[in-house]
Amino acid sequence: MTLFDNRNRTKSDETHRVYAAYELAHTLVDFGAAICFVIGSILFFYQDLQEAGTWLFLIGSLLFAAKPTLRLMREIKLLKMGRIADLAEREET
């Protein structure tokens, strides 16, 4: 198996649960980033709140940057889980 191979997520119940957990985290990060950008945009309408808006834009950007990191972490974990399962199968035979 290779990274980003769709078969990695369905090898077992455990890989399916790991995939689902990472997908949930990815979605929560997406919502967090979107909320930061929306609130930050609203704050930019008020001169006194522009600094807070800038901070929310920075936080939103960091959250968006975390998304590909989460996906890569998920894929590495699934790949490792698949290799361990393959080794276990070879040992049994």
Buried (B, 14 or more C-beta within 10 A) or exposed (E): BEEEEEEBBEBEEEBEEBBEEBBEBBEEBBEBBEBBBEBBEEBBEEEEBEEBBEEBBEBBBEBBEBBEEBBEEBBEBBBEBBEEBEEEEEEEE
